[in-house]
Amino acid sequence: MPWRLILLILCISLALCFVGFNLQNTCTIAFFSKPFIVPSFMALFVAFLSGIIITIPFYLLGKKKNKSEKKVQAKKPGKEKESASSTQESGTFQKPEETDATKNFNSTGK
């Protein structure tokens, strides 16, 4: 937990240094054919923030889809549960029986 806090403080410090050293640097942005002169850090901040805002719906839709898939899997019992119960008895693992192919393989020594 303290490492996360230290990492957050370090990231914020780097961002503040970037802003402090670039206060005088400006760039021209044409928005609806009207030019605006803005500080370069503000243009980067707006681009980053718009990327986050655009990503939020995709994250929420993906999370909702995963929940519905988990509900479907919970309703239908899978074959894995049946096979696991057949190989385990009273909490111990049973060794599978040898077939003719494995006996022949073991007897040839290969």
SEFI-275475 format. One record per atom (N, C-alpha, C, CB): x, y, z; atom name; residue in one letter. Coordinates in Angstrom, 2 decimals, decimal comma, padded with zeros to 5 digits, always signed. Glycine has a CB too. Example, Ala and Ser with C-alpha at 12.3 -4.5 7.8 and 13.67 -1.06 7.14 Angstrom:
SEFI-275475
+---------+---------+---------+----+---+
:       u :       v :       w :  a : r :
+---------+---------+---------+----+---+
: +013,19 : -005,69 : +007,80 :  N : A :
: +012,30 : -004,50 : +007,80 : CA : A :
: +013,20 : -003,30 : +007,80 :  C : A :
: +011,31 : -004,47 : +009,05 : CB : A :
: +012,85 : -002,25 : +007,08 :  N : S :
: +013,67 : -001,06 : +007,14 : CA : S :
: +012,90 : +000,03 : +007,87 :  C : S :
: +014,08 : -000,60 : +005,72 : CB : S :
+---------+---------+---------+----+---+
END
This chain:
SEFI-275475
+---------+---------+---------+----+---+
:       u :       v :       w :  a : r :
+---------+---------+---------+----+---+
: +000,81 : -001,20 : +000,00 :  N : M :
: +000,00 : +000,00 : +000,00 : CA : M :
: +000,86 : +001,27 : +000,00 :  C : M :
: -000,93 : +000,00 : +001,20 : CB : M :
: +001,90 : +001,38 : +000,82 :  N : P :
: +002,68 : +002,61 : +000,80 : CA : P :
: +003,41 : +002,82 : -000,53 :  C : P :
: +003,68 : +002,61 : +001,93 : CB : P :
: +003,72 : +001,72 : -001,23 :  N : W :
: +004,39 : +001,86 : -002,53 : CA : W :
: +003,48 : +002,51 : -003,55 :  C : W :
: +004,87 : +000,50 : -003,04 : CB : W :
: +002,19 : +002,22 : -003,47 :  N : R :
: +001,24 : +002,86 : -004,39 : CA : R :
: +001,17 : +004,36 : -004,13 :  C : R :
: -000,16 : +002,23 : -004,25 : CB : R :
: +001,17 : +004,73 : -002,86 :  N : L :
: +001,13 : +006,15 : -002,51 : CA : L :
: +002,39 : +006,87 : -002,98 :  C : L :
: +000,96 : +006,32 : -000,99 : CB : L :
: +003,54 : +006,23 : -002,79 :  N : I :
: +004,80 : +006,82 : -003,24 : CA : I :
: +004,81 : +006,96 : -004,76 :  C : I :
: +006,01 : +005,97 : -002,78 : CB : I :
: +004,31 : +005,95 : -005,46 :  N : L :
: +004,24 : +006,01 : -006,93 : CA : L :
: +003,29 : +007,11 : -007,39 :  C : L :
: +003,78 : +004,65 : -007,49 : CB : L :
: +002,16 : +007,28 : -006,71 :  N : L :
: +001,22 : +008,34 : -007,05 : CA : L :
: +001,85 : +009,72 : -006,84 :  C : L :
: -000,07 : +008,21 : -006,20 : CB : L :
: +002,54 : +009,90 : -005,73 :  N : I :
: +003,21 : +011,17 : -005,45 : CA : I :
: +004,28 : +011,45 : -006,50 :  C : I :
: +003,83 : +011,17 : -004,04 : CB : I :
: +005,02 : +010,43 : -006,90 :  N : L :
: +006,05 : +010,59 : -007,92 : CA : L :
: +005,44 : +010,99 : -009,27 :  C : L :
: +006,85 : +009,30 : -008,06 : CB : L :
: +004,35 : +010,35 : -009,65 :  N : C :
: +003,69 : +010,68 : -010,92 : CA : C :
: +003,14 : +012,10 : -010,91 :  C : C :
: +002,55 : +009,69 : -011,21 : CB : C :
: +002,54 : +012,50 : -009,81 :  N : I :
: +002,01 : +013,86 : -009,71 : CA : I :
: +003,15 : +014,88 : -009,74 :  C : I :
: +001,17 : +014,03 : -008,42 : CB : I :
: +004,26 : +014,56 : -009,10 :  N : S :
: +005,42 : +015,46 : -009,12 : CA : S :
: +005,97 : +015,62 : -010,53 :  C : S :
: +006,52 : +014,93 : -008,19 : CB : S :
: +006,05 : +014,52 : -011,27 :  N : L :
: +006,52 : +014,62 : -012,65 : CA : L :
: +005,57 : +015,45 : -013,51 :  C : L :
: +006,67 : +013,22 : -013,26 : CB : L :
: +004,27 : +015,27 : -013,30 :  N : A :
: +003,30 : +016,06 : -014,06 : CA : A :
: +003,42 : +017,55 : -013,72 :  C : A :
: +001,87 : +015,57 : -013,77 : CB : A :
: +003,61 : +017,86 : -012,46 :  N : L :
: +003,77 : +019,27 : -012,07 : CA : L :
: +005,05 : +019,87 : -012,63 :  C : L :
: +003,76 : +019,39 : -010,55 : CB : L :
: +006,13 : +019,09 : -012,67 :  N : C :
: +007,37 : +019,58 : -013,28 : CA : C :
: +007,16 : +019,85 : -014,77 :  C : C :
: +008,51 : +018,56 : -013,08 : CB : C :
: +006,46 : +018,95 : -015,44 :  N : F :
: +006,17 : +019,14 : -016,86 : CA : F :
: +005,38 : +020,43 : -017,09 :  C : F :
: +005,39 : +017,93 : -017,43 : CB : F :
: +004,36 : +020,64 : -016,27 :  N : V :
: +003,55 : +021,85 : -016,40 : CA : V :
: +004,38 : +023,09 : -016,09 :  C : V :
: +002,31 : +021,78 : -015,47 : CB : V :
: +005,17 : +023,04 : -015,04 :  N : G :
: +005,96 : +024,19 : -014,64 : CA : G :
: +006,98 : +024,61 : -015,68 :  C : G :
: +006,66 : +023,91 : -013,35 : CB : G :
: +007,62 : +023,64 : -016,32 :  N : F :
: +008,63 : +023,97 : -017,33 : CA : F :
: +008,02 : +024,36 : -018,68 :  C : F :
: +009,56 : +022,81 : -017,52 : CB : F :
: +006,75 : +024,08 : -018,91 :  N : N :
: +006,13 : +024,37 : -020,19 : CA : N :
: +005,06 : +025,46 : -020,12 :  C : N :
: +005,52 : +023,12 : -020,75 : CB : N :
: +005,10 : +026,29 : -019,11 :  N : L :
: +004,10 : +027,35 : -019,00 : CA : L :
: +004,20 : +028,35 : -020,15 :  C : L :
: +004,26 : +028,08 : -017,66 : CB : L :
: +005,40 : +028,63 : -020,62 :  N : Q :
: +005,58 : +029,61 : -021,68 : CA : Q :
: +005,39 : +029,02 : -023,07 :  C : Q :
: +006,95 : +030,23 : -021,57 : CB : Q :
: +005,45 : +027,70 : -023,21 :  N : N :
: +005,28 : +027,08 : -024,53 : CA : N :
: +003,79 : +027,03 : -024,88 :  C : N :
: +005,88 : +025,65 : -024,55 : CB : N :
: +003,48 : +027,53 : -026,06 :  N : T :
: +002,09 : +027,54 : -026,51 : CA : T :
: +002,00 : +026,87 : -027,88 :  C : T :
: +001,55 : +029,00 : -026,58 : CB : T :
: +000,79 : +026,48 : -028,20 :  N : C :
: +000,53 : +025,92 : -029,52 : CA : C :
: -000,81 : +026,46 : -030,02 :  C : C :
: +000,54 : +024,36 : -029,49 : CB : C :
: -000,97 : +026,45 : -031,33 :  N : T :
: -002,20 : +026,95 : -031,93 : CA : T :
: -003,06 : +025,76 : -032,33 :  C : T :
: -001,90 : +027,86 : -033,17 : CB : T :
: -004,30 : +025,78 : -031,85 :  N : I :
: -005,24 : +024,71 : -032,16 : CA : I :
: -006,41 : +025,33 : -032,91 :  C : I :
: -005,72 : +023,96 : -030,86 : CB : I :
: -006,71 : +024,76 : -034,06 :  N : A :
: -007,85 : +025,25 : -034,84 : CA : A :
: -009,07 : +024,39 : -034,48 :  C : A :
: -007,56 : +025,21 : -036,39 : CB : A :
: -010,06 : +025,03 : -033,88 :  N : F :
: -011,29 : +024,35 : -033,49 : CA : F :
: -012,44 : +025,02 : -034,22 :  C : F :
: -011,50 : +024,38 : -031,92 : CB : F :
: -013,05 : +024,30 : -035,15 :  N : F :
: -014,09 : +024,84 : -036,04 : CA : F :
: -013,56 : +026,06 : -036,80 :  C : F :
: -015,35 : +025,23 : -035,22 : CB : F :
: -012,39 : +025,90 : -037,35 :  N : S :
: -011,68 : +026,88 : -038,18 : CA : S :
: -011,40 : +028,21 : -037,46 :  C : S :
: -012,48 : +027,16 : -039,43 : CB : S :
: -011,46 : +028,21 : -036,14 :  N : K :
: -011,10 : +029,39 : -035,36 : CA : K :
: -009,86 : +029,03 : -034,54 :  C : K :
: -012,29 : +029,88 : -034,44 : CB : K :
: -008,73 : +029,70 : -034,76 :  N : P :
: -007,50 : +029,32 : -034,04 : CA : P :
: -007,51 : +029,80 : -032,59 :  C : P :
: -006,28 : +029,89 : -034,76 : CB : P :
: -007,04 : +028,92 : -031,72 :  N : F :
: -006,88 : +029,23 : -030,30 : CA : F :
: -005,42 : +029,04 : -029,93 :  C : F :
: -007,82 : +028,35 : -029,40 : CB : F :
: -004,88 : +029,96 : -029,17 :  N : I :
: -003,52 : +029,81 : -028,67 : CA : I :
: -003,63 : +029,35 : -027,22 :  C : I :
: -002,70 : +031,16 : -028,79 : CB : I :
: -003,17 : +028,12 : -026,97 :  N : V :
: -003,28 : +027,52 : -025,64 : CA : V :
: -001,90 : +027,01 : -025,21 :  C : V :
: -004,33 : +026,36 : -025,63 : CB : V :
: -001,68 : +026,90 : -023,91 :  N : P :
: -000,43 : +026,30 : -023,44 : CA : P :
: -000,35 : +024,82 : -023,87 :  C : P :
: -000,32 : +026,42 : -021,89 : CB : P :
: +000,86 : +024,35 : -024,14 :  N : S :
: +001,02 : +022,99 : -024,65 : CA : S :
: +000,57 : +021,94 : -023,64 :  C : S :
: +002,47 : +022,75 : -025,04 : CB : S :
: +000,79 : +022,20 : -022,33 :  N : F :
: +000,36 : +021,21 : -021,35 : CA : F :
: -001,17 : +021,10 : -021,31 :  C : F :
: +000,90 : +021,57 : -019,97 : CB : F :
: -001,86 : +022,21 : -021,59 :  N : M :
: -003,33 : +022,17 : -021,59 : CA : M :
: -003,85 : +021,34 : -022,76 :  C : M :
: -003,90 : +023,60 : -021,65 : CB : M :
: -003,20 : +021,44 : -023,91 :  N : A :
: -003,61 : +020,63 : -025,06 : CA : A :
: -003,41 : +019,15 : -024,77 :  C : A :
: -002,81 : +021,04 : -026,32 : CB : A :
: -002,29 : +018,78 : -024,15 :  N : L :
: -002,05 : +017,39 : -023,80 : CA : L :
: -003,04 : +016,90 : -022,74 :  C : L :
: -000,63 : +017,20 : -023,30 : CB : L :
: -003,35 : +017,74 : -021,77 :  N : F :
: -004,30 : +017,38 : -020,73 : CA : F :
: -005,69 : +017,13 : -021,31 :  C : F :
: -004,37 : +018,47 : -019,67 : CB : F :
: -006,13 : +017,99 : -022,22 :  N : V :
: -007,45 : +017,82 : -022,84 : CA : V :
: -007,49 : +016,55 : -023,69 :  C : V :
: -007,80 : +019,06 : -023,71 : CB : V :
: -006,41 : +016,27 : -024,41 :  N : A :
: -006,36 : +015,05 : -025,23 : CA : A :
: -006,42 : +013,80 : -024,34 :  C : A :
: -005,08 : +015,03 : -026,11 : CB : A :
: -005,69 : +013,80 : -023,25 :  N : F :
: -005,69 : +012,67 : -022,32 : CA : F :
: -007,06 : +012,49 : -021,68 :  C : F :
: -004,63 : +012,86 : -021,23 : CB : F :
: -007,67 : +013,58 : -021,24 :  N : L :
: -008,98 : +013,53 : -020,61 : CA : L :
: -010,06 : +013,05 : -021,58 :  C : L :
: -009,36 : +014,89 : -020,05 : CB : L :
: -010,01 : +013,50 : -022,83 :  N : S :
: -011,00 : +013,05 : -023,81 : CA : S :
: -010,82 : +011,55 : -024,10 :  C : S :
: -010,88 : +013,87 : -025,11 : CB : S :
: -009,60 : +011,06 : -024,10 :  N : G :
: -009,37 : +009,63 : -024,28 : CA : G :
: -009,98 : +008,82 : -023,15 :  C : G :
: -007,90 : +009,34 : -024,37 : CB : G :
: -009,86 : +009,30 : -021,92 :  N : I :
: -010,46 : +008,62 : -020,77 : CA : I :
: -011,97 : +008,61 : -020,89 :  C : I :
: -010,04 : +009,29 : -019,45 : CB : I :
: -012,55 : +009,74 : -021,26 :  N : I :
: -014,01 : +009,84 : -021,37 : CA : I :
: -014,54 : +008,92 : -022,47 :  C : I :
: -014,43 : +011,29 : -021,65 : CB : I :
: -013,83 : +008,82 : -023,57 :  N : I :
: -014,27 : +007,95 : -024,67 : CA : I :
: -014,13 : +006,48 : -024,28 :  C : I :
: -013,45 : +008,23 : -025,94 : CB : I :
: -013,18 : +006,13 : -023,43 :  N : T :
: -012,95 : +004,75 : -023,04 : CA : T :
: -013,97 : +004,24 : -022,02 :  C : T :
: -011,56 : +004,60 : -022,48 : CB : T :
: -014,55 : +005,09 : -021,22 :  N : I :
: -015,46 : +004,69 : -020,15 : CA : I :
: -016,64 : +003,85 : -020,65 :  C : I :
: -016,00 : +005,91 : -019,44 : CB : I :
: -017,36 : +004,21 : -021,73 :  N : P :
: -018,47 : +003,36 : -022,18 : CA : P :
: -018,03 : +001,96 : -022,60 :  C : P :
: -019,18 : +004,03 : -023,33 : CB : P :
: -016,86 : +001,84 : -023,24 :  N : F :
: -016,38 : +000,52 : -023,64 : CA : F :
: -016,08 : -000,33 : -022,41 :  C : F :
: -015,12 : +000,66 : -024,51 : CB : F :
: -015,52 : +000,27 : -021,37 :  N : Y :
: -015,23 : -000,46 : -020,14 : CA : Y :
: -016,52 : -000,95 : -019,48 :  C : Y :
: -014,44 : +000,42 : -019,17 : CB : Y :
: -017,51 : -000,06 : -019,39 :  N : L :
: -018,76 : -000,43 : -018,74 : CA : L :
: -019,52 : -001,49 : -019,53 :  C : L :
: -019,64 : +000,81 : -018,56 : CB : L :
: -019,53 : -001,39 : -020,87 :  N : L :
: -020,21 : -002,40 : -021,68 : CA : L :
: -019,50 : -003,75 : -021,59 :  C : L :
: -020,28 : -001,94 : -023,15 : CB : L :
: -018,19 : -003,75 : -021,55 :  N : G :
: -017,45 : -005,01 : -021,41 : CA : G :
: -017,69 : -005,66 : -020,07 :  C : G :
: -015,97 : -004,77 : -021,62 : CB : G :
: -017,79 : -004,87 : -019,02 :  N : K :
: -018,05 : -005,39 : -017,68 : CA : K :
: -019,44 : -006,00 : -017,61 :  C : K :
: -017,88 : -004,28 : -016,64 : CB : K :
: -020,42 : -005,35 : -018,24 :  N : K :
: -021,79 : -005,86 : -018,24 : CA : K :
: -021,88 : -007,17 : -019,01 :  C : K :
: -022,75 : -004,82 : -018,84 : CB : K :
: -021,15 : -007,28 : -020,11 :  N : K :
: -021,15 : -008,50 : -020,92 : CA : K :
: -020,55 : -009,67 : -020,15 :  C : K :
: -020,37 : -008,27 : -022,23 : CB : K :
: -019,46 : -009,43 : -019,41 :  N : N :
: -018,83 : -010,48 : -018,63 : CA : N :
: -019,75 : -010,98 : -017,52 :  C : N :
: -017,53 : -009,98 : -018,04 : CB : N :
: -020,52 : -010,09 : -016,91 :  N : K :
: -021,45 : -010,51 : -015,86 : CA : K :
: -022,54 : -011,41 : -016,43 :  C : K :
: -022,09 : -009,29 : -015,18 : CB : K :
: -023,06 : -011,09 : -017,62 :  N : S :
: -024,12 : -011,91 : -018,20 : CA : S :
: -023,58 : -013,28 : -018,61 :  C : S :
: -024,74 : -011,21 : -019,42 : CB : S :
: -022,32 : -013,36 : -019,07 :  N : E :
: -021,73 : -014,64 : -019,42 : CA : E :
: -021,53 : -015,50 : -018,18 :  C : E :
: -020,40 : -014,44 : -020,15 : CB : E :
: -021,15 : -014,90 : -017,07 :  N : K :
: -020,96 : -015,66 : -015,84 : CA : K :
: -022,29 : -016,20 : -015,33 :  C : K :
: -020,31 : -014,78 : -014,77 : CB : K :
: -023,37 : -015,45 : -015,49 :  N : K :
: -024,68 : -015,93 : -015,05 : CA : K :
: -025,11 : -017,13 : -015,88 :  C : K :
: -025,72 : -014,81 : -015,16 : CB : K :
: -024,86 : -017,11 : -017,19 :  N : V :
: -025,23 : -018,23 : -018,05 : CA : V :
: -024,44 : -019,47 : -017,67 :  C : V :
: -025,00 : -017,88 : -019,53 : CB : V :
: -023,14 : -019,32 : -017,39 :  N : Q :
: -022,32 : -020,46 : -017,01 : CA : Q :
: -022,73 : -021,01 : -015,65 :  C : Q :
: -020,85 : -020,07 : -016,98 : CB : Q :
: -023,19 : -020,17 : -014,76 :  N : A :
: -023,61 : -020,63 : -013,43 : CA : A :
: -024,91 : -021,43 : -013,51 :  C : A :
: -023,78 : -019,44 : -012,48 : CB : A :
: -025,79 : -021,10 : -014,45 :  N : K :
: -027,06 : -021,81 : -014,58 : CA : K :
: -026,88 : -023,19 : -015,17 :  C : K :
: -028,01 : -021,01 : -015,43 : CB : K :
: -025,96 : -023,34 : -016,13 :  N : K :
: -025,74 : -024,62 : -016,79 : CA : K :
: -024,54 : -025,32 : -016,15 :  C : K :
: -025,53 : -024,43 : -018,31 : CB : K :
: -024,75 : -026,50 : -015,55 :  N : P :
: -023,60 : -027,20 : -014,99 : CA : P :
: -022,72 : -027,74 : -016,11 :  C : P :
: -024,05 : -028,35 : -014,06 : CB : P :
: -021,42 : -027,56 : -015,95 :  N : G :
: -020,48 : -027,97 : -016,99 : CA : G :
: -020,05 : -029,41 : -016,83 :  C : G :
: -019,27 : -027,08 : -016,98 : CB : G :
: -019,43 : -029,94 : -017,88 :  N : K :
: -018,94 : -031,31 : -017,84 : CA : K :
: -017,75 : -031,43 : -016,89 :  C : K :
: -018,54 : -031,76 : -019,24 : CB : K :
: -017,03 : -030,33 : -016,68 :  N : E :
: -015,87 : -030,37 : -015,81 : CA : E :
: -016,27 : -030,73 : -014,39 :  C : E :
: -015,14 : -029,04 : -015,84 : CB : E :
: -017,41 : -030,23 : -013,93 :  N : K :
: -017,84 : -030,54 : -012,57 : CA : K :
: -018,19 : -032,01 : -012,44 :  C : K :
: -019,04 : -029,67 : -012,19 : CB : K :
: -018,82 : -032,58 : -013,46 :  N : E :
: -019,19 : -033,98 : -013,42 : CA : E :
: -017,95 : -034,87 : -013,43 :  C : E :
: -020,11 : -034,33 : -014,59 : CB : E :
: -016,97 : -034,56 : -014,29 :  N : S :
: -015,77 : -035,38 : -014,38 : CA : S :
: -014,93 : -035,25 : -013,12 :  C : S :
: -014,95 : -035,00 : -015,60 : CB : S :
: -014,93 : -034,06 : -012,50 :  N : A :
: -014,16 : -033,88 : -011,28 : CA : A :
: -014,77 : -034,69 : -010,15 :  C : A :
: -014,10 : -032,40 : -010,91 : CB : A :
: -016,10 : -034,77 : -010,09 :  N : S :
: -016,72 : -035,53 : -009,02 : CA : S :
: -016,54 : -037,02 : -009,22 :  C : S :
: -018,20 : -035,19 : -008,93 : CB : S :
: -016,40 : -037,48 : -010,47 :  N : S :
: -016,23 : -038,90 : -010,71 : CA : S :
: -014,80 : -039,36 : -010,40 :  C : S :
: -016,57 : -039,23 : -012,15 : CB : S :
: -013,81 : -038,45 : -010,49 :  N : T :
: -012,44 : -038,84 : -010,21 : CA : T :
: -012,07 : -038,63 : -008,76 :  C : T :
: -011,49 : -038,07 : -011,10 : CB : T :
: -012,87 : -037,87 : -008,01 :  N : Q :
: -012,56 : -037,63 : -006,61 : CA : Q :
: -013,60 : -038,31 : -005,73 :  C : Q :
: -012,49 : -036,12 : -006,32 : CB : Q :
: -013,10 : -038,92 : -004,70 :  N : E :
: -014,01 : -039,55 : -003,76 : CA : E :
: -013,54 : -039,21 : -002,36 :  C : E :
: -014,08 : -041,10 : -003,97 : CB : E :
: -014,39 : -038,60 : -001,60 :  N : S :
: -014,11 : -038,18 : -000,22 : CA : S :
: -012,85 : -037,34 : -000,10 :  C : S :
: -014,00 : -039,39 : +000,68 : CB : S :
: -012,63 : -036,46 : -001,08 :  N : G :
: -011,53 : -035,51 : -001,00 : CA : G :
: -010,17 : -036,05 : -001,40 :  C : G :
: -011,45 : -034,98 : +000,35 : CB : G :
: -010,09 : -037,30 : -001,87 :  N : T :
: -008,81 : -037,85 : -002,30 : CA : T :
: -008,83 : -038,06 : -003,80 :  C : T :
: -008,50 : -039,18 : -001,58 : CB : T :
: -007,66 : -037,98 : -004,40 :  N : F :
: -007,55 : -038,15 : -005,84 : CA : F :
: -007,30 : -039,62 : -006,16 :  C : F :
: -006,41 : -037,26 : -006,41 : CB : F :
: -008,09 : -040,14 : -007,11 :  N : Q :
: -007,91 : -041,52 : -007,52 : CA : Q :
: -007,11 : -041,56 : -008,81 :  C : Q :
: -009,27 : -042,24 : -007,70 : CB : Q :
: -006,16 : -042,48 : -008,89 :  N : K :
: -005,35 : -042,63 : -010,08 : CA : K :
: -006,21 : -043,27 : -011,17 :  C : K :
: -004,08 : -043,49 : -009,79 : CB : K :
: -006,18 : -042,72 : -012,41 :  N : P :
: -006,98 : -043,32 : -013,48 : CA : P :
: -006,48 : -044,72 : -013,80 :  C : P :
: -006,94 : -042,43 : -014,74 : CB : P :
: -007,41 : -045,56 : -014,23 :  N : E :
: -007,06 : -046,94 : -014,56 : CA : E :
: -006,19 : -046,99 : -015,80 :  C : E :
: -008,33 : -047,79 : -014,75 : CB : E :
: -005,29 : -047,99 : -015,85 :  N : E :
: -004,44 : -048,15 : -017,01 : CA : E :
: -005,21 : -048,83 : -018,13 :  C : E :
: -003,18 : -048,95 : -016,65 : CB : E :
: -005,02 : -048,33 : -019,33 :  N : T :
: -005,65 : -048,95 : -020,49 : CA : T :
: -004,64 : -049,89 : -021,14 :  C : T :
: -006,15 : -047,87 : -021,52 : CB : T :
: -005,08 : -050,65 : -022,13 :  N : D :
: -004,18 : -051,57 : -022,82 : CA : D :
: -003,04 : -050,82 : -023,50 :  C : D :
: -004,96 : -052,39 : -023,86 : CB : D :
: -003,32 : -049,63 : -024,03 :  N : A :
: -002,28 : -048,86 : -024,71 : CA : A :
: -001,19 : -048,44 : -023,74 :  C : A :
: -002,89 : -047,63 : -025,39 : CB : A :
: -001,57 : -048,00 : -022,54 :  N : T :
: -000,55 : -047,58 : -021,58 : CA : T :
: +000,21 : -048,77 : -021,03 :  C : T :
: -001,19 : -046,80 : -020,44 : CB : T :
: -000,45 : -049,94 : -020,89 :  N : K :
: +000,26 : -051,13 : -020,44 : CA : K :
: +001,30 : -051,55 : -021,47 :  C : K :
: -000,74 : -052,29 : -020,18 : CB : K :
: +000,91 : -051,53 : -022,75 :  N : N :
: +001,86 : -051,89 : -023,82 : CA : N :
: +003,02 : -050,90 : -023,86 :  C : N :
: +001,14 : -051,92 : -025,19 : CB : N :
: +002,74 : -049,63 : -023,68 :  N : F :
: +003,78 : -048,60 : -023,70 : CA : F :
: +004,76 : -048,81 : -022,57 :  C : F :
: +003,17 : -047,20 : -023,63 : CB : F :
: +004,22 : -049,09 : -021,37 :  N : N :
: +005,06 : -049,27 : -020,20 : CA : N :
: +005,88 : -050,55 : -020,32 :  C : N :
: +004,21 : -049,30 : -018,93 : CB : N :
: +005,36 : -051,60 : -020,94 :  N : S :
: +006,09 : -052,85 : -021,01 : CA : S :
: +007,22 : -052,79 : -022,05 :  C : S :
: +005,13 : -053,99 : -021,35 : CB : S :
: +007,08 : -051,93 : -023,09 :  N : T :
: +008,14 : -051,84 : -024,09 : CA : T :
: +009,29 : -050,98 : -023,59 :  C : T :
: +007,60 : -051,26 : -025,41 : CB : T :
: +009,06 : -050,14 : -022,60 :  N : G :
: +010,13 : -049,34 : -022,01 : CA : G :
: +010,48 : -048,10 : -022,78 :  C : G :
: +011,34 : -050,16 : -021,87 : CB : G :
: +009,67 : -047,68 : -023,69 :  N : K :
: +009,96 : -046,47 : -024,47 : CA : K :
: +009,42 : -045,24 : -023,78 :  C : K :
: +009,38 : -046,56 : -025,88 : CB : K :
+---------+---------+---------+----+---+
END
